[in-house]
Amino acid sequence: MDLDALVSSMPFAVANGVELVSASVDEVVGTLAWAPDRCTVGGAMHGAALMTLADSVGAIAAYLNLPEGAVGTSTIETKTNLFRAVREGVVTGTSTVLHAGRSTVVVQTDLRDGEGRRVGLTVQTQSVLRAP
């Protein structure tokens, strides 16, 4: 699997520093390093940066689980709970598919800091796109 091609298909993810570690139909793992320009008050990584990681690896998981004849996905709903601040290191997002149907794919992404503590949890629904 060409990890660079998967992440580069999403320029926003690349621009924000998302990197892929592994990708399969069973699990997609990506990372986002702490950086000052990804922070809010007090040097804590911005929630939107964390959600960018979750949405990006989740989208790849959904894409890898598309039904036959589908050409892509589009996020139609996302729910994120953020549990702790990240003030250093790297956040790892691990996405697994909860449901892969004909019209939607539902993905859960667990976000953890460098010490393995849960930073956030995202569940997103991706619409299955078909060629016109």
Rosetta blueprint (number, residue, H / E / L):
1 M L
2 D L
3 L H
4 D H
5 A H
6 L H
7 V H
8 S H
9 S L
10 M L
11 P H
12 F H
13 A H
14 V H
15 A H
16 N L
17 G L
18 V L
19 E E
20 L E
21 V E
22 S E
23 A E
24 S L
25 V L
26 D L
27 E L
28 V E
29 V E
30 G E
31 T E
32 L E
33 A E
34 W L
35 A L
36 P H
37 D H
38 R H
39 C E
40 T L
41 V H
42 G H
43 G H
44 A L
45 M E
46 H L
47 G H
48 A H
49 A H
50 L H
51 M H
52 T H
53 L H
54 A H
55 D H
56 S H
57 V H
58 G H
59 A H
60 I H
61 A H
62 A H
63 Y H
64 L H
65 N L
66 L L
67 P L
68 E L
69 G L
70 A E
71 V E
72 G E
73 T E
74 S E
75 T E
76 I E
77 E E
78 T E
79 K E
80 T E
81 N E
82 L E
83 F L
84 R L
85 A L
86 V L
87 R L
88 E L
89 G L
90 V E
91 V E
92 T E
93 G E
94 T E
95 S E
96 T E
97 V E
98 L E
99 H E
100 A E
101 G L
102 R L
103 S L
104 T E
105 V E
106 V E
107 V E
108 Q E
109 T E
110 D E
111 L E
112 R E
113 D L
114 G L
115 E L
116 G L
117 R L
118 R E
119 V E
120 G E
121 L E
122 T E
123 V E
124 Q E
125 T E
126 Q E
127 S E
128 V E
129 L E
130 R E
131 A L
132 P L
